[in-house]
């Protein structure tokens, strides 16, 4: 897992406020974003300037997001356990975002030995299903 900078971490923590990285978050991602924000807040709230930057970043201020990252970076350097916790959360949020952005054309689901494949480009295409002991034959002569 590649270490993330304070800038990347605060951007992920405040992505919802900016509505630019992803249009929809899963409930799990929203929960992780809240936990990440809370962890950042608990570390920086004693610094009034950092707390002000945090509050303004929540309202969508990009310059204050950068200020918050600048306040967070030395905190991350001084507390490796905190850094590891927030980087882990940030990686999980990134993974949720990446999963949300995948746009497959052919989707295949396998549940308990039963498989189903759908063509997302053509909703009139046949649904192909198979399971244990079933054969699926494709006729390519069309």
Wavefront OBJ file of the C-alpha trace (Angstrom):
o trace
v 0.000 0.000 0.000
v 1.550 3.265 -1.141
v 1.676 6.055 1.477
v -0.738 8.918 0.838
v 0.098 12.566 1.383
v -1.838 14.821 3.715
v -3.232 16.579 0.635
v -4.680 13.386 -0.807
v -6.087 12.366 2.559
v -7.884 15.654 3.249
v -9.185 15.730 -0.313
v -10.717 12.296 0.224
v -12.087 13.360 3.607
v -13.829 16.363 2.079
v -14.723 14.967 -1.347
v -18.412 14.922 -0.476
v -18.334 18.670 0.153
v -16.791 19.315 -3.275
v -18.945 16.839 -5.236
v -16.230 16.604 -7.925
v -14.563 13.243 -7.516
v -17.623 11.027 -7.525
v -21.340 11.621 -7.781
v -22.533 8.873 -5.487
v -20.976 7.276 -2.451
v -22.031 4.060 -0.888
v -23.129 4.220 2.728
v -19.930 2.399 3.645
v -17.809 5.077 1.943
v -19.777 7.868 3.619
v -19.209 6.204 6.984
v -15.480 5.927 6.306
v -15.316 9.578 5.247
v -16.955 10.587 8.530
v -14.519 8.454 10.528
v -11.591 9.961 8.593
v -12.822 13.505 9.246
v -13.345 12.720 12.917
v -9.811 11.336 13.247
v -8.367 14.418 11.550
v -10.497 16.728 13.729
v -9.436 14.957 16.932
v -5.782 15.483 15.996
v -5.905 19.128 14.880
v -8.729 20.748 16.886
v -6.254 22.092 19.472
v -4.710 24.314 16.775
v -7.174 27.173 16.188
v -5.901 27.973 12.684
v -6.110 24.308 11.670
v -9.602 24.083 13.196
v -10.682 27.138 11.175
v -9.258 25.596 7.988
v -11.103 22.348 8.808
v -14.438 24.199 9.221
v -13.984 26.134 5.981
v -12.872 23.021 4.080
v -16.128 21.368 5.178
v -17.973 24.244 3.515
v -16.089 23.694 0.248
v -13.150 26.114 0.486
v -10.346 24.645 -1.617
v -7.690 27.098 -0.321
v -8.566 26.036 3.225
v -8.344 22.401 2.191
v -4.739 23.091 1.193
v -4.126 24.887 4.509
v -5.570 21.930 6.385
v -3.235 19.588 4.517
v -0.319 21.828 5.499
v -1.348 21.576 9.166
v -1.880 17.828 8.917
v 1.468 16.957 7.307
v 3.656 17.614 10.409
v 1.125 15.818 12.602
v 1.424 12.784 10.338
v 5.221 12.904 10.548
v 5.146 13.027 14.342
v 2.565 10.252 14.905
v 3.124 7.108 12.802
v 0.150 5.253 14.353
v -2.227 8.087 13.453
v -0.718 8.231 9.968
v -1.204 4.505 9.473
v -4.863 4.728 10.623
v -5.812 7.599 8.347
v -3.887 6.233 5.369
v -5.701 2.903 5.737
v -9.065 4.696 5.799
v -8.095 6.883 2.844
v -7.071 3.805 0.811
v -10.425 2.175 1.614
v -12.264 5.321 0.480
v -10.194 5.417 -2.724
v -11.116 1.810 -3.378
v -14.826 2.614 -2.919
v -14.480 5.516 -5.370
v -12.674 3.356 -7.923
v -15.289 0.625 -7.657
v -18.028 3.227 -8.130
v -16.376 4.489 -11.305
v -16.082 1.106 -13.022
v -18.390 0.947 -15.983
v -18.490 -2.579 -17.290
v -20.040 -3.608 -20.561
v -20.519 -7.260 -19.802
v -21.315 -8.023 -16.205
v -20.997 -11.486 -14.760
v -22.250 -12.475 -11.324
v -21.566 -15.823 -9.707
v -23.584 -16.857 -6.663
v -23.179 -20.277 -5.117
v -22.137 -21.996 -8.328
v -24.782 -20.276 -10.486
v -23.515 -17.772 -13.064
v -25.355 -14.977 -14.859
v -23.962 -12.643 -17.517
v -25.643 -9.475 -18.800
v -24.656 -7.194 -21.669
v -24.989 -3.635 -20.321
v -24.791 -2.042 -23.780
v -27.806 -3.878 -25.130
v -30.615 -4.373 -22.651
v -32.406 -6.563 -25.206
v -29.487 -8.987 -25.332
v -30.180 -12.417 -23.878
v -29.316 -13.133 -20.275
v -26.918 -16.051 -20.181
v -27.206 -18.313 -17.157
v -25.387 -21.439 -16.207
v -24.612 -23.525 -13.188
v -22.997 -26.704 -12.051
v -23.343 -29.324 -14.762
v -24.747 -26.857 -17.307
v -23.129 -26.139 -20.648
v -23.410 -22.835 -22.438
v -22.835 -22.865 -26.197
v -22.244 -19.663 -28.146
v -23.148 -19.594 -31.812
v -20.782 -17.123 -33.450
v -22.159 -17.641 -36.966
v -24.486 -14.673 -37.277
l 1 2 3 4 5 6 7 8 9 10 11 12 13 14 15 16 17 18 19 20 21 22 23 24 25 26 27 28 29 30 31 32 33 34 35 36 37 38 39 40 41 42 43 44 45 46 47 48 49 50 51 52 53 54 55 56 57 58 59 60 61 62 63 64 65 66 67 68 69 70 71 72 73 74 75 76 77 78 79 80 81 82 83 84 85 86 87 88 89 90 91 92 93 94 95 96 97 98 99 100 101 102 103 104 105 106 107 108 109 110 111 112 113 114 115 116 117 118 119 120 121 122 123 124 125 126 127 128 129 130 131 132 133 134 135 136 137 138 139 140 141 142
